[in-house]
Amino acid sequence: MTKLLKGTLPFVNGPQVSPDIFNKSMRALELSLTTFDPDKTPSFNRSDRDELQFQSGDIIWNTSLSLLQVYDGSNWISLSQELPYTTDPLEATGEIGAVQVVTNGTVVVTVHG
């Protein structure tokens, strides 16, 4: 799993920074910028995922199952349905029974479901 590298660029007190310090700082910055994409969910197959170490709260796309998963520190919890899932409209039917509207102790309206 890639991580954003922590590092700081050197502060210059004088007119120059040594080439060695500058080059090391630029290399660390270059590595940080090329290995981390905050807009992309990391993808792993099941065997790679199980070999790596993750922290609680890490989210991945499991390519073996085609599922979005989060690690809770001990287990992988699926956050999406296994593909292919239906995109058909969903419908539901329910029944509420009988409803009465009562005003000052008198039944005004009765609706049966």
C-alpha positions as CSV (number, residue, x, y, z in Angstrom):
1,M,0.0,0.0,0.0
2,T,1.5,3.4,-0.9
3,K,1.7,6.1,1.6
4,L,2.3,9.8,1.3
5,L,5.9,10.3,2.4
6,K,6.5,12.6,5.3
7,G,9.3,15.1,4.8
8,T,10.2,18.7,4.9
9,L,12.2,20.8,2.6
10,P,15.2,22.5,4.2
11,F,15.1,26.1,5.3
12,V,17.9,28.2,4.1
13,N,19.6,30.5,6.5
14,G,22.3,31.6,4.0
15,P,22.4,32.2,0.2
16,Q,22.9,28.5,-0.7
17,V,21.8,24.9,0.1
18,S,24.3,22.1,-0.5
19,P,23.5,20.1,-3.7
20,D,23.3,16.9,-1.6
21,I,20.6,18.3,0.7
22,F,18.7,19.9,-2.2
23,N,18.8,16.7,-4.3
24,K,17.7,14.5,-1.4
25,S,14.8,16.8,-0.6
26,M,13.7,17.0,-4.2
27,R,13.9,13.2,-4.6
28,A,11.7,12.8,-1.4
29,L,9.2,15.3,-2.8
30,E,9.2,13.6,-6.2
31,L,8.5,10.2,-4.6
32,S,5.7,11.6,-2.5
33,L,4.0,13.2,-5.4
34,T,4.2,10.2,-7.8
35,T,3.1,7.5,-5.4
36,F,0.0,9.0,-3.8
37,D,-3.2,9.8,-5.6
38,P,-5.9,11.0,-3.1
39,D,-8.6,10.6,-5.8
40,K,-8.0,6.9,-6.5
41,T,-9.1,4.0,-4.3
42,P,-6.3,1.5,-4.1
43,S,-7.1,-1.8,-5.7
44,F,-5.9,-5.2,-4.6
45,N,-6.7,-8.8,-5.3
46,R,-7.6,-11.0,-2.4
47,S,-4.2,-12.7,-2.0
48,D,-2.2,-9.4,-2.3
49,R,-4.6,-7.8,0.2
50,D,-4.2,-10.6,2.7
51,E,-0.3,-10.4,2.5
52,L,-0.2,-6.7,3.1
53,Q,-0.7,-4.8,6.4
54,F,-3.5,-2.3,6.6
55,Q,-4.7,0.1,9.3
56,S,-8.2,0.3,10.7
57,G,-10.3,2.4,8.4
58,D,-8.4,1.7,5.2
59,I,-10.7,1.4,2.2
60,I,-9.8,-0.7,-0.9
61,W,-11.4,-2.1,-4.1
62,N,-11.1,-5.9,-4.0
63,T,-10.5,-6.9,-7.6
64,S,-11.1,-10.6,-6.8
65,L,-14.6,-10.0,-5.6
66,S,-15.4,-6.6,-7.3
67,L,-16.3,-5.1,-4.0
68,L,-15.5,-2.0,-2.1
69,Q,-14.1,-3.0,1.4
70,V,-13.1,-1.3,4.6
71,Y,-10.7,-2.8,7.2
72,D,-11.9,-2.6,10.8
73,G,-8.5,-3.7,12.3
74,S,-9.3,-7.4,12.2
75,N,-11.7,-8.1,9.3
76,W,-12.6,-6.8,5.9
77,I,-16.1,-5.5,5.7
78,S,-17.8,-5.2,2.2
79,L,-19.3,-1.8,1.6
80,S,-20.8,-2.6,-1.8
81,Q,-22.7,-5.4,-3.5
82,E,-20.9,-8.1,-5.5
83,L,-21.1,-7.2,-9.2
84,P,-23.1,-7.5,-11.3
85,Y,-25.9,-6.0,-9.2
86,T,-29.3,-4.9,-10.5
87,T,-29.9,-1.3,-11.7
88,D,-33.6,-2.0,-12.1
89,P,-35.9,0.3,-10.1
90,L,-36.8,-1.0,-6.7
91,E,-40.4,-1.3,-5.6
92,A,-42.0,-1.9,-2.2
93,T,-45.5,-2.7,-1.0
94,G,-46.6,-2.1,2.6
95,E,-49.7,-2.0,4.7
96,I,-50.4,0.4,7.6
97,G,-53.6,-1.2,8.9
98,A,-56.3,1.1,10.3
99,V,-55.7,4.8,11.1
100,Q,-58.1,7.0,13.0
101,V,-58.1,10.7,13.4
102,V,-59.6,11.7,16.7
103,T,-60.6,15.2,17.7
104,N,-61.8,16.0,21.2
105,G,-62.4,12.3,21.9
106,T,-64.5,11.8,18.8
107,V,-63.4,9.7,15.8
108,V,-63.4,12.1,12.8
109,V,-61.8,9.9,10.1
110,T,-61.1,6.2,9.8
111,V,-58.9,4.8,7.0
112,H,-58.4,1.1,6.5
113,G,-55.3,-0.1,4.7
